[in-house]
Amino acid sequence: MGKAKANETTTGFSDIYERVTQRIIEQLEAGTRPWMQPWGACGSPVRPLRHNGVAYRGINTVLLWMTAAEHGYSSSYWMTFRQAQEIGGNVRKGEKGTLVVYANAIERKETDDEGEEVDRRIPFMKGYSVFNADQIDGLPERFHAKPAGTSAMMNERIEAADRFFAGLGADIREGGNRAFYHLGGDFIQMPPFQSFVSAEAHATTLGHECIHWTMNRTRLDRDLGREKWGDEGYAKEELVAELGAVFLAADLGLAIEPREDHAAYIASWLKVLKNDKRAVFQMAAHAERAVGFLHGLQTAAATDTDHETASAQSAA
C-alpha cells in the first residue's frame, strides 16, 4: 500500500491564517455556518477526538467539523499518519489529510540594549495533517463506534443541563419573548421554558447567553470593541457566543439547531474575517475560554457543596 501524503509539517503563520480563514469564508459566502454542519437537524454535536480520546479545542473543532461535513465522516476520531500506524492502522492510498494547528510559545533569555538579561516569549504556530478514522483501514473497532447521544422529549426538562446552569450562580430571569444578556444589569433574560420548541432549544439558547455572560469585567473581561448594535465589535461577540454555544452543546450532549435569527450575522462575520484573517482563530479561542470558565464554575460549586456537607456532618 502506498504511503499517503501528510506527515506533520510546519507552516508559516501567514499561510495557516490565510488557508483556514479562506475555507470558512467560502462556506459563509455559500450561506452555510460551518460549525453547524456535522450533525444535521436535531442532532447532537460531538467534539472531534484525538487518537487517545482527548478532545480537540478551539479552531481545530471547527476545522474538523467542517471536513466531517464535507466528506460525510461518521467517526469522531482523528490522527496523524504515524499515530495510525502505531495502533495498527493504515491510511488508504490517495486519502488527503486535514489541517489542524498547534500554537504555543517558547521562552528564552536574551540581552537587551543595556546589557541586562531579559526573558523573551516567542510565539509559534505549527500546522500538521490528521486523518479521520473513516480514512484508515485496520483500526480497532472502538474508533468507529457511534457516540451515544442524548435527547429529551418535547418540553421535558434536561436535568443535567438545569444542574449545569444552576451551578453558574448567574442571575437568570424568566419572562418576555426575547433571550439576551443585559451587560449593565448583569443578568440573563430568558422567555418561559414552555415557549421553546424543545428542551434542547431552551438549553442551547441559555448556553449562548451564558457565553455572553462571561464577557463581564468581573469574569473574563472580554471587550471586542463593541460600541453600538451591529458594529464590528458586536459581530465578533456574537461569533464568540455562537461558537461557544455549539462547543458547550457538544460537551453537554445537547442536540442543537441553527438559530435562524443568527443567519443575519453572516454578512457581518464575512466582513470581520475578510478584514482580519486572524479573527476566527481569536474568536474561537475566546469561545473556548468562555466554555472553560463555565465548566470551572461547576467545579467550584461542587467543592462548595462538599464543604457544606462535610461541615454539616461534623456538626452532627
Solvent accessible surface area in square Angstrom, and as a share of the most:
residue,aa,sasa,rsa
1,M,162,0.72
2,G,32,0.31
3,K,136,0.58
4,A,5,0.04
5,K,183,0.78
6,A,19,0.15
7,N,54,0.28
8,E,54,0.24
9,T,78,0.45
10,T,111,0.64
11,T,22,0.13
12,G,47,0.46
13,F,66,0.28
14,S,63,0.41
15,D,67,0.35
16,I,0,0.00
17,Y,18,0.07
18,E,87,0.39
19,R,114,0.42
20,V,1,0.01
21,T,5,0.03
22,Q,77,0.34
23,R,64,0.23
24,I,0,0.00
25,I,11,0.06
26,E,96,0.43
27,Q,30,0.14
28,L,2,0.01
29,E,98,0.44
30,A,81,0.63
31,G,53,0.51
32,T,39,0.22
33,R,18,0.07
34,P,0,0.00
35,W,1,0.00
36,M,11,0.05
37,Q,74,0.33
38,P,47,0.29
39,W,40,0.14
40,G,42,0.41
41,A,88,0.68
42,C,94,0.56
43,G,18,0.17
44,S,27,0.18
45,P,2,0.01
46,V,52,0.30
47,R,13,0.05
48,P,4,0.02
49,L,37,0.18
50,R,74,0.27
51,H,53,0.24
52,N,96,0.49
53,G,36,0.35
54,V,82,0.47
55,A,18,0.14
56,Y,5,0.02
57,R,114,0.42
58,G,10,0.09
59,I,15,0.08
60,N,13,0.07
61,T,0,0.00
62,V,0,0.00
63,L,1,0.01
64,L,1,0.00
65,W,8,0.03
66,M,1,0.00
67,T,8,0.04
68,A,13,0.10
69,A,40,0.31
70,E,91,0.41
71,H,116,0.52
72,G,61,0.58
73,Y,41,0.16
74,S,60,0.39
75,S,9,0.06
76,S,19,0.12
77,Y,42,0.16
78,W,5,0.02
79,M,0,0.00
80,T,3,0.02
81,F,14,0.06
82,R,124,0.45
83,Q,53,0.24
84,A,0,0.00
85,Q,96,0.43
86,E,126,0.57
87,I,50,0.25
88,G,49,0.47
89,G,1,0.01
90,N,73,0.38
91,V,3,0.02
92,R,83,0.30
93,K,156,0.66
94,G,64,0.62
95,E,42,0.19
96,K,170,0.72
97,G,28,0.27
98,T,9,0.05
99,L,24,0.12
100,V,0,0.00
101,V,12,0.07
102,Y,102,0.39
103,A,65,0.51
104,N,72,0.37
105,A,19,0.15
106,I,90,0.46
107,E,115,0.52
108,R,120,0.44
109,K,129,0.54
110,E,51,0.23
111,T,96,0.56
112,D,55,0.28
113,D,153,0.79
114,E,149,0.67
115,G,53,0.51
116,E,105,0.47
117,E,124,0.56
118,V,62,0.36
119,D,99,0.51
120,R,114,0.42
121,R,158,0.58
122,I,40,0.20
123,P,82,0.52
124,F,70,0.29
125,M,16,0.07
126,K,69,0.29
127,G,0,0.00
128,Y,36,0.14
129,S,23,0.15
130,V,1,0.00
131,F,0,0.00
132,N,0,0.00
133,A,0,0.00
134,D,36,0.19
135,Q,4,0.02
136,I,5,0.03
137,D,57,0.30
138,G,61,0.58
139,L,18,0.09
140,P,48,0.30
141,E,130,0.58
142,R,141,0.52
143,F,1,0.00
144,H,56,0.25
145,A,62,0.48
146,K,141,0.60
147,P,64,0.40
148,A,104,0.81
149,G,57,0.55
150,T,77,0.45
151,S,101,0.65
152,A,25,0.19
153,M,142,0.63
154,M,134,0.60
155,N,65,0.33
156,E,96,0.43
157,R,119,0.43
158,I,35,0.18
159,E,130,0.58
160,A,54,0.42
161,A,3,0.03
162,D,48,0.25
163,R,147,0.54
164,F,12,0.05
165,F,9,0.04
166,A,80,0.62
167,G,20,0.20
168,L,11,0.05
169,G,69,0.66
170,A,19,0.15
171,D,62,0.32
172,I,64,0.33
173,R,110,0.40
174,E,112,0.50
175,G,23,0.22
176,G,62,0.60
177,N,134,0.69
178,R,151,0.55
179,A,25,0.19
180,F,52,0.22
181,Y,27,0.10
182,H,83,0.37
183,L,95,0.47
184,G,73,0.71
185,G,38,0.37
186,D,44,0.23
187,F,27,0.11
188,I,0,0.00
189,Q,31,0.14
190,M,3,0.01
191,P,14,0.09
192,P,48,0.30
193,F,12,0.05
194,Q,133,0.59
195,S,76,0.49
196,F,30,0.13
197,V,109,0.62
198,S,25,0.16
199,A,2,0.02
200,E,13,0.06
201,A,29,0.22
202,H,15,0.07
203,A,4,0.03
204,T,15,0.09
205,T,12,0.07
206,L,10,0.05
207,G,1,0.01
208,H,6,0.03
209,E,5,0.02
210,C,0,0.00
211,I,0,0.00
212,H,15,0.07
213,W,9,0.03
214,T,0,0.00
215,M,26,0.12
216,N,15,0.08
217,R,195,0.71
218,T,98,0.57
219,R,55,0.20
220,L,51,0.25
221,D,93,0.48
222,R,12,0.04
223,D,117,0.61
224,L,32,0.16
225,G,45,0.43
226,R,117,0.43
227,E,161,0.72
228,K,141,0.60
229,W,183,0.64
230,G,38,0.37
231,D,31,0.16
232,E,75,0.34
233,G,5,0.04
234,Y,19,0.07
235,A,1,0.01
236,K,37,0.16
237,E,4,0.02
238,E,15,0.07
239,L,2,0.01
240,V,0,0.00
241,A,0,0.00
242,E,8,0.04
243,L,0,0.00
244,G,0,0.00
245,A,8,0.06
246,V,2,0.01
247,F,0,0.00
248,L,3,0.01
249,A,1,0.01
250,A,14,0.11
251,D,48,0.25
252,L,45,0.22
253,G,18,0.17
254,L,6,0.03
255,A,8,0.06
256,I,12,0.06
257,E,82,0.37
258,P,50,0.32
259,R,66,0.24
260,E,134,0.60
261,D,85,0.44
262,H,10,0.05
263,A,42,0.32
264,A,85,0.66
265,Y,32,0.12
266,I,22,0.11
267,A,76,0.59
268,S,37,0.24
269,W,1,0.00
270,L,26,0.13
271,K,131,0.55
272,V,2,0.01
273,L,3,0.01
274,K,119,0.50
275,N,98,0.50
276,D,50,0.26
277,K,70,0.30
278,R,105,0.38
279,A,0,0.00
280,V,1,0.01
281,F,21,0.09
282,Q,79,0.35
283,M,5,0.02
284,A,0,0.00
285,A,42,0.33
286,H,47,0.21
287,A,0,0.00
288,E,28,0.13
289,R,128,0.47
290,A,0,0.00
291,V,2,0.01
292,G,40,0.38
293,F,54,0.22
294,L,0,0.00
295,H,64,0.28
296,G,38,0.37
297,L,42,0.21
298,Q,40,0.18
299,T,93,0.54
300,A,50,0.39
301,A,35,0.27
302,A,55,0.42
303,T,58,0.34
304,D,81,0.42
305,T,78,0.45
306,D,91,0.47
307,H,116,0.52
308,E,122,0.55
309,T,66,0.38
310,A,53,0.41
311,S,72,0.46
312,A,63,0.49
313,Q,128,0.57
314,S,97,0.62
315,A,95,0.74
316,A,119,0.92
